[in-house]
Amino acid sequence: MMFKPQSAEFRTIGGQSLKVHLVSTGAVTVKTKFRDASTTGLLAKIAFMLDRKYTGWLPIWVMIIEHPEGIFVIDTGENSNISDRDYFNFASPMVKWFNTTQYKFTVEREEEIDRQLQPLRIPVEKISSVILTHLHLDHVDGLRHFTNTPVLVNKAEWEKPFGDLPQLYPPGFKPHLVELNEQYEMFDKAFYITNAKDIVLVETPGHTWHHCSVIIKTERSHILFGADVCYDQQQVIDKKYSGANASHKLAKDTYAKLRTYCWDNPVIFIPSHEAAAADRLRESRYIKVKSAPRG
């Protein structure tokens, strides 16, 4: 199942050209109650593990940003070896069972991020940095293609991961750990990627303890790459959660901040696994929240 890449051109807040591309490095299907939880906490985890139904195929979006200050890749997606029978042989029986039964992947070699960059005429060597939203395998398994590229990771995410598999990192992987010690609007933990302060990494915890999102401020709108904050933007609007959060309390707080942010600003919202997000990017369609949950 291949998802068509999409690109859109914007102008920076300084009036310069800015291009944003979405490419899917294969597809994933997850348990229906993994995607849409009917409860929270431990009960949600038990529910999705007992669930026998899977969703349809979902994209594994990677975002590429061509900015006047450089070319940035947000997450790295999956690789085609994920379907190898021995891919998780390093893991304990429980970890192997979880990673081979709770979701399934289909990834062809030409869908990996290095091949996806070729039609865009972007050599890997020209990437200024890779920015990881969190450390789950479908966001880091393309790191093998960026061995000489700086990789930025929230220091707090690195020090307190949730569900990561370090055995899958490339040999000698040493990311550049950044501290989110600035504030951006209602997000009290932020790090500015660009000197122009128009690309910002903000902490949006819940899915993992220190999960992050990336915001791009353009002349007319903001693009918010929400990664695994949710599976589709309607979940944020309706306050519906997935069954795989490290903390429901943190996820609830993140949703409130996102709704306020999207109430205050025209936002194109891009989760990592929503097919419709590509069309929203191409058409510059904004998320419409019902109200801003201030206070």
Sequence and secondary structure as in RCSB ss.txt:
>XXXX:A:sequence
MMFKPQSAEFRTIGGQSLKVHLVSTGAVTVKTKFRDASTTGLLAKIAFMLDRKYTGWLPIWVMIIEHPEGIFVID
TGENSNISDRDYFNFASPMVKWFNTTQYKFTVEREEEIDRQLQPLRIPVEKISSVILTHLHLDHVDGLRHFTNTP
VLVNKAEWEKPFGDLPQLYPPGFKPHLVELNEQYEMFDKAFYITNAKDIVLVETPGHTWHHCSVIIKTERSHILF
GADVCYDQQQVIDKKYSGANASHKLAKDTYAKLRTYCWDNPVIFIPSHEAAAADRLRESRYIKVKSAPRG
>XXXX:A:secstr
     EEEEEEBTTS EEEEEEEEEEEEEEBHHHHS SS HHHHHHHHHH   B   EEEEEEEEEETTEEEEE 
    GGGGSTTTTTTS HHHHHHHHHSEEEE  GGGSHHHHHTTTT  GGG  EEE S   HHHHTTGGG TTS 
EEEEHHHHHS SS  GGGS TT   EEE   EEETTEEEEEESSTTS EEEEE  SSSTT EEEEEEBSS EEEE
EETS SSHHHHHHT   S  S HHHHHHHHHHHHHHHHHS EEEEETT THHHHHHHHT     S     
